[in-house]
Amino acid sequence: MPRPPGHGPGYEIKRQEIIDRAAALFAKQGYAATGIAELLEETGVARGALYYYIGSKENLLVEIQDRVMRPLLVSARRIATLDDDPVLRLRMLSQALLENILARLDHVWVYEHDYRNLKGTNRARLMRQRREFEKIVEGLLVAAMDIGSFRKLDPRLATLQFLNLHNHTYQWVKPGGDWDAEYLSREYCATLISGFRSPDYQCDDLEERMVGIIAQRESEDPQAPKVTRKR
């Protein structure tokens, strides 16, 4: 939601704080089970202020969903257009997905559990975003099959295997724990690629190429979080 005309930066700071606190509350007790009174207490604003900054309770859910999908789709679209080995791009997409999950665990919890509470155009928009991401995954899998890197698979089933391996990570992963996004992606993709690859496909240098891509990304954006590689 864009900032209304005439509002300074303080408006947006407060608005983002409200979304943060609401996401934590919804993740703890569920969107449907959270009343407006609890929401007001958690965010520390009056009812009028809540609607001033957000508009409605459902708009909070929309904002939380958007925080999950918007950066993920930006990364996924960029990766999909790269002129690289599709298997390497799948590895990149895997890490982007896991980085997104670990960055906002409470938001992802709400995204996975409460999207059914969205209605009408809000729900339709979210489902379009989900389908777009799934199509990017499927497109990379098919590209890997077409060039012989992967054996011939049912594209939809292969896509679901990729998604299912990644999408439940939010339920158990610990921020700052032993397993970061880079480590998990490396291990997940080792499992997937060993099952998907054709007998002739050699992927021994995949992680070396991935390290080069991470180093390039960090050099291009010094403000980006540094990836600590766990062996």
Backbone as numpy.savetxt, mean C-alpha at the origin, in Angstrom:
# Nx Ny Nz CAx CAy CAz Cx Cy Cz
-9.16 15.33 -0.23 -10.02 16.52 -0.23 -9.13 17.76 -0.23
-9.26 18.66 -1.23 -8.40 19.85 -1.26 -8.77 20.82 -0.15
-7.80 21.65 0.23 -8.03 22.65 1.28 -8.99 23.71 0.77
-10.03 24.03 1.53 -10.97 25.08 1.10 -10.26 26.41 0.94
-10.74 27.27 0.03 -10.12 28.58 -0.15 -10.12 29.38 1.15
-9.02 30.11 1.38 -8.96 30.98 2.54 -8.43 30.33 3.80
-8.10 29.03 3.74 -7.57 28.35 4.91 -6.06 28.25 4.81
-5.38 28.59 5.90 -3.93 28.53 5.92 -3.41 27.14 6.19
-2.08 27.01 6.29 -1.47 25.69 6.51 -1.88 25.04 7.81
-2.24 25.84 8.81 -2.68 25.27 10.08 -3.93 24.42 9.93
-4.78 24.80 8.99 -6.00 24.02 8.72 -5.62 22.60 8.31
-4.69 22.48 7.37 -4.34 21.16 6.85 -3.61 20.33 7.90
-2.78 20.97 8.70 -2.08 20.24 9.77 -3.09 19.63 10.73
-4.07 20.42 11.14 -5.10 19.92 12.06 -5.92 18.83 11.41
-6.24 19.02 10.17 -7.04 18.03 9.44 -6.32 16.68 9.37
-5.03 16.72 9.07 -4.26 15.47 8.99 -4.15 14.82 10.36
-4.05 15.61 11.40 -4.00 15.07 12.76 -5.31 14.34 13.09
-6.42 14.93 12.69 -7.72 14.28 12.94 -7.79 12.94 12.22
-7.34 12.90 10.98 -7.35 11.65 10.22 -6.46 10.61 10.88
-5.29 11.01 11.33 -4.38 10.09 12.02 -5.05 9.46 13.24
-5.64 10.30 14.06 -6.24 9.81 15.30 -7.47 8.94 15.02
-8.23 9.32 14.01 -9.40 8.51 13.65 -8.98 7.14 13.14
-7.92 7.09 12.32 -7.44 5.82 11.80 -7.02 4.89 12.94
-6.32 5.43 13.94 -5.91 4.61 15.07 -7.12 4.09 15.84
-8.13 4.94 16.01 -9.33 4.52 16.73 -10.12 3.48 15.95
-10.31 3.70 14.66 -11.04 2.73 13.84 -10.31 1.39 13.81
-8.98 1.42 13.74 -8.21 0.18 13.71 -8.38 -0.59 15.02
-8.54 0.14 16.11 -8.66 -0.49 17.43 -10.03 -1.11 17.65
-11.10 -0.42 17.24 -12.43 -0.92 17.59 -13.40 -1.03 16.42
-12.95 -0.68 15.21 -13.81 -0.82 14.04 -14.56 0.46 13.72
-14.73 0.71 12.43 -15.40 1.93 11.99 -16.86 1.95 12.44
-17.58 0.85 12.18 -19.01 0.83 12.49 -19.26 0.91 13.99
-18.35 0.38 14.79 -18.53 0.36 16.25 -18.12 1.66 16.91
-17.57 2.59 16.15 -17.10 3.86 16.72 -18.17 4.93 16.53
-18.65 5.47 17.63 -19.64 6.53 17.57 -19.01 7.90 17.43
-19.83 8.86 17.07 -19.34 10.23 16.91 -18.78 10.76 18.23
-19.41 10.44 19.35 -18.93 10.94 20.64 -17.51 10.42 20.92
-17.27 9.15 20.62 -15.92 8.59 20.81 -14.92 9.25 19.87
-15.37 9.51 18.67 -14.51 10.16 17.68 -14.14 11.57 18.12
-15.10 12.29 18.66 -14.83 13.65 19.14 -13.85 13.63 20.30
-14.03 12.66 21.20 -13.13 12.56 22.35 -11.71 12.23 21.90
-11.58 11.32 20.96 -10.26 10.89 20.50 -9.54 12.00 19.74
-10.28 12.73 18.92 -9.65 13.77 18.09 -9.53 15.10 18.81
-10.27 15.26 19.90 -10.16 16.48 20.69 -10.80 17.69 20.04
-11.80 17.48 19.21 -12.50 18.60 18.58 -13.99 18.50 18.88
-14.69 19.62 18.72 -16.14 19.64 18.87 -16.79 19.13 17.59
-18.07 18.80 17.70 -18.77 18.24 16.55 -18.70 19.17 15.33
-18.91 20.46 15.57 -18.87 21.40 14.45 -17.50 21.45 13.81
-16.45 21.38 14.64 -15.09 21.41 14.11 -14.78 20.16 13.30
-15.29 19.01 13.77 -15.06 17.76 13.03 -15.61 17.87 11.62
-16.82 18.38 11.50 -17.42 18.51 10.17 -16.77 19.63 9.36
-16.25 20.62 10.05 -15.53 21.71 9.38 -14.26 21.17 8.70
-13.54 20.33 9.41 -12.28 19.81 8.88 -12.47 18.62 7.94
-13.48 17.81 8.19 -13.60 16.55 7.45 -14.88 16.47 6.62
-15.98 16.89 7.16 -17.23 16.84 6.41 -18.20 15.82 6.94
-17.74 14.59 7.19 -18.61 13.54 7.72 -17.74 12.39 8.20
-18.33 11.50 8.96 -17.61 10.32 9.42 -17.16 9.48 8.23
-18.02 9.34 7.23 -17.64 8.54 6.07 -16.47 9.18 5.32
-16.41 10.49 5.30 -15.27 11.16 4.65 -13.95 10.80 5.33
-13.99 10.57 6.65 -12.79 10.11 7.34 -12.35 8.76 6.78
-13.31 7.88 6.57 -12.99 6.57 6.01 -12.43 6.71 4.59
-12.99 7.61 3.81 -12.49 7.86 2.46 -11.05 8.34 2.51
-10.76 9.27 3.41 -9.41 9.81 3.52 -8.41 8.72 3.93
-8.81 7.85 4.84 -7.93 6.77 5.28 -7.66 5.81 4.13
-8.70 5.45 3.39 -8.53 4.57 2.23 -7.61 5.22 1.20
-7.79 6.52 1.01 -6.99 7.22 0.01 -5.52 7.27 0.41
-5.25 7.40 1.69 -3.87 7.40 2.16 -3.18 6.07 1.88
-3.95 4.99 1.84 -3.39 3.69 1.50 -3.18 3.56 0.00
-4.20 3.88 -0.78 -4.17 3.57 -2.21 -3.43 4.60 -3.05
-3.50 5.88 -2.69 -2.88 6.89 -3.55 -1.37 6.69 -3.71
-0.59 6.58 -2.62 0.85 6.37 -2.82 1.18 5.02 -3.43
0.36 4.02 -3.13 0.62 2.71 -3.71 0.45 2.73 -5.22
-0.60 3.37 -5.70 -0.83 3.44 -7.14 0.21 4.31 -7.83
0.66 5.37 -7.19 1.73 6.19 -7.77 2.96 5.32 -8.02
3.35 4.54 -7.01 4.51 3.66 -7.16 4.26 2.58 -8.20
3.08 1.97 -8.15 2.78 0.87 -9.05 2.75 1.31 -10.51
2.17 2.47 -10.77 2.14 2.97 -12.14 3.54 3.26 -12.66
4.37 3.83 -11.81 5.75 4.12 -12.23 6.50 2.82 -12.53
6.38 1.84 -11.66 7.07 0.56 -11.85 6.58 -0.13 -13.11
5.28 -0.06 -13.37 4.71 -0.74 -14.54 5.26 -0.19 -15.84
5.64 1.08 -15.88 6.09 1.70 -17.13 7.60 1.60 -17.34
8.33 1.06 -16.37 9.78 0.94 -16.52 10.14 -0.07 -17.60
11.24 0.16 -18.24 11.72 -0.75 -19.29 12.72 -1.72 -18.66
12.20 -2.60 -17.80 13.05 -3.56 -17.09 12.40 -4.93 -17.14
13.19 -5.91 -16.79 12.72 -7.29 -16.64 11.44 -7.29 -15.79
10.35 -7.90 -16.27 9.11 -7.91 -15.48 9.25 -8.61 -14.14
10.16 -9.57 -14.03 10.37 -10.23 -12.73 10.99 -9.24 -11.75
11.94 -8.46 -12.21 12.53 -7.41 -11.36 11.47 -6.39 -10.97
10.60 -6.04 -11.89 9.55 -5.07 -11.58 8.56 -5.65 -10.57
8.30 -6.94 -10.63 7.45 -7.57 -9.61 8.11 -7.49 -8.24
9.42 -7.70 -8.21 10.16 -7.57 -6.95 10.06 -6.14 -6.43
10.18 -5.15 -7.32 10.05 -3.76 -6.93 8.64 -3.47 -6.42
7.65 -4.00 -7.12 6.26 -3.78 -6.72 5.98 -4.42 -5.36
6.53 -5.60 -5.15 6.40 -6.27 -3.86 6.92 -5.39 -2.73
8.10 -4.83 -2.92 8.67 -4.00 -1.86 7.88 -2.71 -1.67
7.42 -2.12 -2.76 6.60 -0.91 -2.65 5.32 -1.19 -1.86
4.71 -2.33 -2.13 3.49 -2.70 -1.41 3.77 -2.88 0.07
4.84 -3.58 0.40 5.16 -3.82 1.81 5.60 -2.54 2.52
6.32 -1.67 1.83 6.68 -0.38 2.43 5.42 0.42 2.75
4.45 0.36 1.85 3.19 1.06 2.07 2.44 0.50 3.28
2.45 -0.82 3.40 1.77 -1.47 4.53 2.43 -1.09 5.85
3.76 -1.17 5.91 4.45 -0.91 7.16 4.40 0.57 7.55
4.26 1.45 6.55 4.24 2.88 6.85 2.97 3.30 7.59
1.86 2.60 7.34 0.58 3.01 7.94 -0.22 1.77 8.32
0.24 1.05 9.31 -0.41 -0.21 9.68 -1.86 -0.01 10.11
-2.13 1.04 10.90 -3.50 1.24 11.35 -4.41 1.58 10.17
-3.90 2.39 9.22 -4.69 2.71 8.04 -4.99 1.45 7.22
-4.00 0.59 7.06 -4.19 -0.63 6.28 -5.21 -1.54 6.96
-5.17 -1.59 8.28 -6.16 -2.38 9.00 -7.57 -1.88 8.68
-7.76 -0.58 8.74 -9.07 0.01 8.42 -9.42 -0.25 6.96
-8.45 -0.09 6.08 -8.65 -0.33 4.65 -9.17 -1.74 4.40
-8.55 -2.72 5.04 -8.92 -4.11 4.79 -10.24 -4.50 5.45
-10.52 -3.94 6.62 -11.67 -4.41 7.39 -12.94 -3.58 7.19
-12.79 -2.31 6.84 -13.94 -1.41 6.89 -14.37 -0.83 5.55
-13.75 -1.27 4.45 -14.11 -0.66 3.16 -15.56 -0.93 2.80
-16.13 -1.99 3.33 -17.54 -2.31 3.01 -18.51 -1.27 3.56
-18.04 -0.44 4.49 -18.90 0.63 5.02 -18.99 1.83 4.08
-18.15 1.86 3.06 -18.26 2.92 2.05 -19.49 2.68 1.19
-20.06 3.75 0.69 -21.28 3.65 -0.10 -21.12 4.36 -1.43
-21.94 3.97 -2.39 -22.07 4.69 -3.65 -20.77 4.95 -4.36
-20.56 6.22 -4.74 -19.39 6.58 -5.53 -18.09 6.38 -4.75
-18.13 6.54 -3.43 -16.92 6.34 -2.63 -16.45 4.88 -2.72
-17.40 3.97 -2.59 -17.02 2.55 -2.68 -16.61 2.18 -4.10
-17.33 2.70 -5.08 -17.00 2.40 -6.48 -15.58 2.89 -6.83
-15.22 4.06 -6.32 -13.88 4.60 -6.58 -12.81 3.70 -5.97
-13.03 3.27 -4.73 -12.06 2.39 -4.09 -11.91 1.08 -4.86
-13.02 0.50 -5.29 -12.94 -0.77 -6.02 -12.21 -0.59 -7.35
-12.38 0.56 -8.01 -11.62 0.83 -9.23 -10.13 0.88 -8.94
-9.76 1.51 -7.82 -8.36 1.58 -7.45 -7.79 0.19 -7.18
-8.54 -0.62 -6.49 -8.09 -1.99 -6.21 -7.90 -2.77 -7.51
-8.87 -2.65 -8.38 -8.77 -3.38 -9.65 -7.57 -2.90 -10.47
-7.31 -1.60 -10.43 -6.15 -1.09 -11.17 -4.86 -1.70 -10.64
-4.71 -1.74 -9.33 -3.50 -2.33 -8.77 -3.39 -3.81 -9.14
-4.49 -4.53 -9.04 -4.46 -5.95 -9.38 -4.11 -6.15 -10.85
-4.58 -5.27 -11.72 -4.26 -5.38 -13.14 -2.78 -5.13 -13.40
-2.17 -4.23 -12.63 -0.74 -4.00 -12.78 0.04 -5.25 -12.38
-0.34 -5.87 -11.26 0.31 -7.11 -10.84 0.13 -8.18 -11.92
-1.10 -8.34 -12.38 -1.37 -9.36 -13.39 -0.60 -9.10 -14.67
-0.52 -7.82 -15.07 0.20 -7.48 -16.29 1.66 -7.84 -16.22
2.30 -7.63 -15.07 3.70 -7.99 -14.91 3.89 -9.50 -14.90
2.97 -10.22 -14.29 3.04 -11.68 -14.29 2.90 -12.22 -15.72
1.96 -11.68 -16.47 1.77 -12.13 -17.85 2.99 -11.79 -18.70
3.56 -10.60 -18.48 4.76 -10.21 -19.23 5.90 -11.19 -18.96
6.03 -11.62 -17.71 7.07 -12.59 -17.37 6.81 -13.94 -18.03
5.55 -14.30 -18.15 5.20 -15.54 -18.87 5.50 -15.42 -20.35
5.17 -14.27 -20.92 5.31 -14.07 -22.37 6.76 -14.17 -22.83
7.70 -13.73 -21.98 9.10 -13.80 -22.39 9.79 -15.07 -21.89
9.02 -15.95 -21.27 9.55 -17.25 -20.86 10.22 -17.29 -19.51
10.17 -16.18 -18.76 10.77 -16.19 -17.42 9.93 -17.03 -16.46
8.62 -16.93 -16.59 7.70 -17.74 -15.78 7.04 -18.78 -16.68
6.74 -19.92 -16.10 5.97 -20.92 -16.82 4.55 -20.41 -17.02
3.82 -21.04 -17.90 2.45 -20.61 -18.17 1.57 -20.93 -16.96
0.95 -19.88 -16.44 0.11 -19.97 -15.26 -1.25 -19.35 -15.56
-2.23 -19.67 -14.74 -3.49 -18.95 -14.80 -3.22 -17.55 -14.24
-3.34 -16.50 -15.06 -2.95 -15.16 -14.59 -3.71 -14.72 -13.34
-4.99 -15.03 -13.28 -5.77 -14.59 -12.12 -5.32 -15.30 -10.86
-5.09 -16.60 -10.96 -4.64 -17.36 -9.79 -3.25 -16.90 -9.35
-2.36 -16.65 -10.30 -1.02 -16.16 -9.96 -1.10 -14.80 -9.27
-2.00 -13.95 -9.74 -2.20 -12.64 -9.12 -2.68 -12.79 -7.68
-3.63 -13.68 -7.47 -4.14 -13.89 -6.11 -3.06 -14.45 -5.20
-2.19 -15.29 -5.73 -1.08 -15.81 -4.91 -0.16 -14.67 -4.48
0.16 -13.79 -5.42 1.00 -12.63 -5.10 0.33 -11.78 -4.03
-0.93 -11.45 -4.23 -1.64 -10.56 -3.31 -1.81 -11.20 -1.93
-2.20 -12.47 -1.91 -2.45 -13.12 -0.63 -1.18 -13.24 0.20
-0.05 -13.44 -0.45 1.20 -13.54 0.28 1.57 -12.22 0.95
1.21 -11.11 0.33 1.57 -9.79 0.84 0.51 -9.17 1.75
-0.75 -9.32 1.37 -1.79 -8.47 1.95 -2.17 -8.78 3.39
-1.77 -9.93 3.90 -2.08 -10.24 5.30 -0.93 -9.90 6.24
0.13 -9.33 5.69 1.29 -8.99 6.51 0.92 -8.03 7.63
-0.01 -7.11 7.37 -0.37 -6.10 8.36 -0.89 -6.71 9.65
-1.37 -7.97 9.60 -1.99 -8.57 10.78 -0.96 -8.98 11.84
0.29 -9.16 11.42 1.26 -9.68 12.38 2.60 -8.94 12.41
2.90 -8.15 11.38 4.21 -7.50 11.33 4.35 -6.45 12.44
5.55 -6.29 12.95 5.82 -5.33 14.03 6.70 -4.20 13.51
6.24 -2.95 13.58 7.09 -1.83 13.16 8.39 -1.80 13.94
9.49 -1.64 13.24 10.78 -1.62 13.89 11.28 -2.98 14.32
10.57 -4.04 13.92 10.98 -5.39 14.28 12.09 -5.92 13.39
12.33 -7.21 13.50 13.42 -7.83 12.75 13.15 -7.88 11.25
11.89 -7.85 10.86 11.53 -8.04 9.45 11.00 -6.74 8.86
11.84 -6.05 8.08 11.39 -4.82 7.43 10.87 -5.15 6.03
10.43 -4.12 5.31 9.81 -4.33 4.00 10.78 -4.96 3.01
12.04 -4.52 3.04 13.02 -5.07 2.09 13.26 -6.55 2.35
13.40 -6.93 3.61 13.64 -8.32 3.95 12.43 -9.19 3.59
11.25 -8.74 3.97 10.04 -9.52 3.68 9.83 -9.67 2.18
10.03 -8.60 1.43 9.86 -8.68 -0.02 10.84 -9.66 -0.64
12.07 -9.61 -0.18 13.08 -10.53 -0.70 12.67 -11.98 -0.45
12.19 -12.26 0.76 11.81 -13.63 1.10 10.53 -14.05 0.39
9.55 -13.16 0.33 8.30 -13.48 -0.36 8.58 -13.79 -1.84
9.37 -12.92 -2.46 9.62 -13.10 -3.90 10.47 -14.32 -4.19
11.36 -14.67 -3.27 12.13 -15.90 -3.45 11.18 -17.09 -3.51
10.16 -17.09 -2.65 9.17 -18.16 -2.65 8.34 -18.16 -3.94
7.84 -16.98 -4.30 7.00 -16.88 -5.49 7.78 -17.23 -6.76
8.95 -16.65 -6.92 9.71 -16.84 -8.16 10.15 -18.29 -8.31
10.53 -18.93 -7.20 10.93 -20.33 -7.31 9.77 -21.21 -7.77
8.55 -20.83 -7.43 7.39 -21.59 -7.87 6.91 -21.21 -9.26
7.08 -19.94 -9.63 6.56 -19.45 -10.91 7.54 -19.63 -12.07
8.82 -19.61 -11.79 9.80 -19.49 -12.88 9.84 -20.72 -13.77
10.22 -20.49 -15.01 10.44 -21.58 -15.95 11.80 -22.20 -15.65
12.05 -23.44 -16.08 13.33 -24.09 -15.76 14.55 -23.32 -16.28
14.38 -22.57 -17.36 15.52 -21.88 -17.97 15.78 -20.50 -17.40
14.88 -19.97 -16.58 15.06 -18.61 -16.09 16.04 -18.58 -14.94
17.08 -17.78 -15.07 18.08 -17.62 -14.03 17.85 -16.29 -13.31
17.70 -16.36 -12.01 17.41 -15.14 -11.25 18.45 -14.91 -10.15
19.64 -15.46 -10.33 20.67 -15.35 -9.30 21.07 -13.91 -9.01
20.96 -13.05 -10.03 21.39 -11.66 -9.84 20.23 -10.71 -9.54
19.05 -11.27 -9.27 17.88 -10.42 -9.06 18.09 -9.47 -7.89
18.58 -9.98 -6.77 18.76 -9.13 -5.60 19.87 -8.11 -5.80
20.89 -8.48 -6.55 21.95 -7.52 -6.87 21.38 -6.35 -7.68
20.52 -6.66 -8.63 19.90 -5.60 -9.42 18.96 -4.76 -8.56
18.28 -5.41 -7.63 17.37 -4.68 -6.75 18.15 -3.72 -5.84
19.29 -4.16 -5.34 20.13 -3.29 -4.51 20.55 -2.06 -5.29
20.89 -2.25 -6.57 21.26 -1.12 -7.41 20.12 -0.13 -7.58
18.92 -0.64 -7.73 17.75 0.24 -7.88 17.50 1.02 -6.59
17.62 0.36 -5.44 17.41 1.04 -4.16 18.46 2.13 -3.97
19.72 1.82 -4.30 20.78 2.82 -4.17 20.52 4.02 -5.07
20.04 3.76 -6.29 19.73 4.85 -7.21 18.60 5.70 -6.67
17.57 5.06 -6.12 16.44 5.81 -5.57 16.88 6.69 -4.42
17.73 6.16 -3.56 18.19 6.94 -2.41 19.07 8.10 -2.83
19.86 7.92 -3.90 20.71 9.02 -4.38 19.90 10.11 -5.04
18.80 9.73 -5.70 17.94 10.71 -6.37 17.08 11.47 -5.38
16.75 10.83 -4.24 15.91 11.47 -3.23 16.56 11.30 -1.87
17.46 12.22 -1.50 18.17 12.10 -0.22 17.24 12.12 0.99
16.02 12.64 0.84 15.07 12.70 1.95 14.31 11.40 2.15
14.43 10.49 1.18 13.70 9.22 1.28 14.27 8.39 2.43
13.41 7.62 3.11 13.91 6.75 4.18 14.93 5.76 3.63
16.03 5.59 4.36 17.08 4.67 3.93 16.66 3.25 4.25
16.95 2.35 3.34 16.61 0.94 3.52 17.77 0.22 4.19
17.51 -0.38 5.34 18.51 -1.19 6.02 18.35 -2.63 5.59
19.33 -3.15 4.91 19.22 -4.49 4.34 19.61 -5.53 5.36
18.70 -6.44 5.61 18.94 -7.49 6.60 19.25 -8.80 5.89
20.31 -9.42 6.29 20.78 -10.64 5.62 20.38 -11.87 6.43
